[in-house]
């Protein structure tokens, strides 16, 4: 069955909301789907509440930059109501800021569950947010969907048992094996000595990426690379001299790691000051956002990273019918800001949530959970379907990699390799750092 047919089937299954939402009056405007009806007088008085947690402030605020736009979009779509279990309900999205803190994420998730009495909770953006929110949902038996975090730090960071999984919490994103599969073609295609320095912080992401069994090290060794790992550094570090010295002594020509934006900015500045000039620098998390790369000035040119989503991705929203370019244009038109990778996943997170609620036989927690488990949905970021692989509660989405290349006064994130997801088009060739 084609993707278009699958999307059409999803639409037919959702009596309250479907993909017939179209772009009208310019790219930023959404017309209500024809099947959305005004809530009748005998509609259910209860309001379905969707709790949402992401980092809107703090060092991970780039992940939450598109939240306001996406939530506004969803509120417009949901205004006529949502049908679930044969009844029509009003819907309220209650969004909370994790402040880039795991402790705060747990606190606001508890508030959403115990005070606001949400029916479904969703969260995104690094294990600092996804993990504590999911833990609160699991212990309180509230259905939960999360994204924007590699599945290993999400699952194993919560002490997940692959034989059992979790009951109430489900996740969609890619994994570290996909990072390796997308990074290796970048490095293999360049003339280097295959010696690389590793930058892994002492947090859930850094510990997962640098894990000697489940992280990058064994895959790098198998591929013929020598990793120089000076050990975990503390987040918000102000001195990377010891790491830079270790890399220079070993002759490292590649740098790989997972860092928050302020830490990478500090490292990259000090690398220049200490005359360390690698040929390739590939960093997860920090280099996702155009604002971060632009803040680096000319030294942002040529940096490489994984790419979760861009305006050139070939997927469409099963909710609005928008393709990636149309969603991007709507965001730019509404916010006057450059596009950013989390736009696609934040949209998809709410797509999945609405699809789940539409299919649920009732708004009882167990019925919503059953609908999550049965999800078979084509989203803005690709198919979302929990099949038990790689573990019960995780389904994977496609990943590619690329490079920030300066085009005039601005930077463009160019896909330079798509070996692990050939359906996503390449946009250019890798350029070595000068």
N, C-alpha and C positions, 0 to 999 in steps of 0.2 A: 504494500500500500504506500502511495506517495506521501510526502510530508503534508502536501496540501489537503489530501484526503483525510489524513490523521487529524489535522487541525479542524477540518470541517466536522468530523465525528465528535471531537471534543466540544465543538460549539453546540451541536445538536443535543449533547448530553447535559448542557447547562441551560436550564430553562430561564434563569434570571439574567445571565450575562453571556455574551458570546463574541466571536471575533468580528462581527459585523460593525463593531465600533470602527469608525473611519476618521481619517484626518480631514478636517473641513475648515475653511476660512483661514488657511495658513497652516504651517507645520506644527504650530504650538497648540492648536485647538483640537479637541476631541468631540465628535458628535456622539450622542447617546445611541447605543444599539437600538434597532427597531423593536427588539423583543423586550426591552426593559419597560416595565409598566409602572404607572403611579401606584403606590401602595394602597390597596383597597381599604375601606373603612373597617373591615373585619380582619385586617392583618394582625399578626402576632404583636403583642405589645413589647415583648422582650427584644432588646437590641443585641445583636451578635457583636462581641468585642474581640478585636484582634490586637494583641499586645505586640509591640515592636521595640527591639533594643539594638542600638548600634552606636559607635563612637562618633559623636558630633563635635566633641572638643578633645583637646589633648593631642599627643604625638601621632595618634592614628586617625585624626579628624578627616584626613583625605578620603578614608573609606566611607564616611557618612556625608560627603559633600553633596551627593545627589539626592539625599533623603527627602528634602522638602519638595523637590520637583516630583519625585515618584509618588509620594503620599498625596500631594495635590491631585495628581493624575488619577490615583485610585479613588479618592473621595468623589471626584466628578463622575467616575464610572459607577460608583456604588450608590450615588445619591438617590436613584429611584428604588433602591432596595435590592436584596439578594434572596433568591429562592433556595430553600434547603428543606428537604424532607416534606415537600408539598406545601410548605408555608413560606410567606414572604416576610423578610425581616429588614429592619434598618441595620446598618453596620457602622460601628465606631472603631477607628484605628487610633490606638493610644500609643504614642511613640516616646521612648525614653532614651536619654543620653547615658551611655556607659562611662563617658569621660575617659575612655582609653584605659580603664581600670577594671581588673577582674573583680575586685571587692565591690565596686560601685555597680558593675553589671549584675552581680548576684543580688544586691540590695533592690535595684529597680525591678528585676525580674520577680522577686518576692512581693513587691508592691503590686505589680500587675496581677499576680496570681491571687494574693490574699485580700487585697483591698479593692482592686478594680474588677476582680472576678472575670478575667478574660477567658474566652472559650478556646482560643488558639493563640499560641505565642510564637513569634518568628524573630530571628536574630541573625546578625551577619557581622563579618569583618574581624578576622583573626581570632585565635583561641582565647585571647583576653576577654572577648565578649561572648563568643558562641558557647564556650565550655561552661562558664558559671550559669548562663541562662538555661542551657540544656539540663544542667544538674538540678536546678531549681524545679524545672518542669518535670523531670523524672521522679523526683522525690514526692512532688505534689500531685502526680498523675494528671498532668495537663498536656494535651497534644502539642508538639513543638516541631517546627521545621527550621533548619539553619543552613547557612551557606557562607561563601567567601572565607574559607579556611581549609587548607589541605586536610584530607581526611585523617591522616595519621596523627597529627597533633590534636585534632578534634576527638578521635576515637580512643587512641591510646593515652592521650593526655587526660582523659576522664577514667583511666584504668579500665577501659573496655575489654571484655573477654570475647574474642572472635567466635567462640563456640556458642555464646549466649546473646551477645549484643545488648541493646537497651530495649525497653518496652515502649516508651512514650516519645522518644526523641529521634528524629530522622534528619539526614544531612545530604545535600548534593553539592559537589565540587570535585576538583581533581585531586590527585595524590602526588607524593614525592616521586613515585616511579614515573609519573608523567612529566614532572619537572626535568628529571634526568633525560628522558626520551626527547624532550624539546631542546635542552641545553647542549647535549652532545653534538648534534649536527653543526651548531654554531662553532664550537671549539674544534671539532674534527676538520672543519673546512678552512681553518686558518693555520699559518705556519708558526707554531709555538713549540717550546720544549716540553710541553705537557706537565709542567710543574705549576701548581696553583696554590694560592693561599686561601684559607677558609676563615670566614668571619661569621661566627655563630654566637648570638647573645645567650645569656642565662635566663631564657624565658621558654614558654611552651613551644613556640615556633623554632627557636634556635636549638633547643635540645633535641627536637624531632629531626631537624635538618642535619644536625651533626651527629646523630646517634650512630654508633659504630656497627650496629646490626640492621636497623630499619631505615637509616637516613642515607645521605649522599655518599659517605666514605666507601662502603663496599662496592657500590656501582661504579664509582670513579676508579677504584683499583682495578676492577674487572675490565674497564675500558682503556686501561693503560696510562692513567693519570696518577701523579703523585700529589697527594694532598698534604699541605703543611697546615696543621691545625694547632694554633697556640693555646687553645682552650677557651672556655666560655668567658665572655666579658660581661660586665654589668650594664644593663640598659641605661641610656643617657650617660654614656661614657664620654669623658672630655679629653682622653689621651690614648691614642692608638699607637704610640711610639713602639711599644714592645711587639705588637703584631706586624707593623711595617718593617721593623728591624729583622724579624724572623723571615718575612717574605723576601726581603732583599738578600739576606744571607743565603737563602736557598735558591735564589735566581728565579723566583716565581714570575711567570709571564701572564698568568691568568689569576683573577681574583673572583671567588664565588662566595655567596653568603645570603643571609636573610636578616635584614636590618630595618629598624624604624627610620624614617626620614632624617631626624636630627642626628642620629648616630652616623649615617652614611655621609652626611654633609661634613661632619667633623673629620671622619676618616679621609675623605677625598681631599679636603683642604690640607690636612697634615701630610698626606702622601705627596702632594705637590711640593710642600715645604721641605720634605725630607728626600726629594729627588727619587721617588719611587714611581716608575712609569710603566705599568703593565700594558700588554697589548690588547687584552680583553678584560673587561670588568662586567660581571653578570650578577646582579643583585635582585633578590626577591623582595617584595613588599615596598621598600623605599622608592624604587624606580617605577612604580605603577602610575604615578600621578604627574601630569604636565606641569603643575605648579611647582613641584619639587625639582624637576629637571630644569625648569626655567630659572629657578633661584640659584642654580649652580653656574649660570652664565655659560661662556664658551666651553667650560669643562664638562657640561652636560652632554655635549655632542659625542655620539658613538657609544654611550653606555647601553648595555643590553639587559634584558629582563624577560621573564615569562609573560605571555599575553593571554589573559582569560577571555577578553572580549574587545572588539573594536567595531567601528561603523561598517567595516567590510565583512563582518561575519555573515554567513549565509542563512541565518535562522530568523524566523518571524515569531511575533507574540501570538499565542493562541487566544489571548484575551482581547487585544485591540486590532490585530491584523497588521500592525506596524512591522516593517523590517528594521534591521539594525540602523541603517542610515536614516530612516524616518524618525526613529526614536531619538537618535543623536541630534538631528536638526531641530526637533521639538525642544530638546533640552537646551541647546545653544540659544534658540530663539527666546525661550522663557527666562533664562538665567543670565544671558550675555557672558557666559563663561565657556572655556574650552571643554570639550567632552572629556570624560574620565571613565576608566574601565568599570568601576562598580555600578554605573548606570544600568547596564544590561542585567547584572545579577540582582540588583535591588528590584528591578521590574519583575524579573522572573520569580523572585521570592514571593511577591504578592500575587503574581499569576497563579503559582502553585497553591497558595493559601486559598484564593477564591475558588479555584477548581475543586479543591478538597471540600470546602464548605458547600459548594453546589451539589456535589455528589453524595454528601453525607445523608444518611437516612433520617437523621435527626441531629439536633445540636447537643446531644448527650456526648460527653467526652469520649466514651468508647466508640460511638458511631463515627465521630470525627477521626479518631485514630484508625478505625477500619478503612476509612476513605483515604487516609494518607498511605497506608500499606498498599492499597489497590491502585495507586496513582500510575497512570500511563499517559504522559502529557508531553506535548511538543511546545517548548518555551522559547523565549528570546535567546537563551544560551544553549539550546539543544534539547534533546529528549531527557525527561526526568521520569525514571521508573525504578523502584526499588525491587531488585531481583534476588537479593542475598549476596551479591558480589559488589565489591571485595569483601564486605561484611554485611550482616543483616540490615543495618540502619544507614548504609551509605550507598549512594549511586554516583557514578562519576560523569563529569562533563568534559568536553574536549579542551585541549590546551595546545598552544603553539608558542613560539618565542620570536623575539625581534629586537630592534635597535632604535634608540632615539637618534634621529638624524635632523640636523638643522636645515630648514628650508627658509631662507631669507632671515627674517627676524624671529621666527617661531620654530618650535621643535615638532616633529611628526614622528609618531611611533609606527615604525615600518615592520611588518611581518617579514622576516628573512628566512624562516624555516617552518615547514608544516608537515614534517615526516610523520608525526604522530596523529595528525588530523588533516589529511590531504583534501578534505572537502572545504577547508578554509584557505582562500587564495593567498599566495605570497605577493608582497608588494614591492620588494627590492632586495638588494644584495648587502651582505655584511661589509662594513668598512672598519678596518683596524683603527684603534686609537692612535692619534698622532702624538 
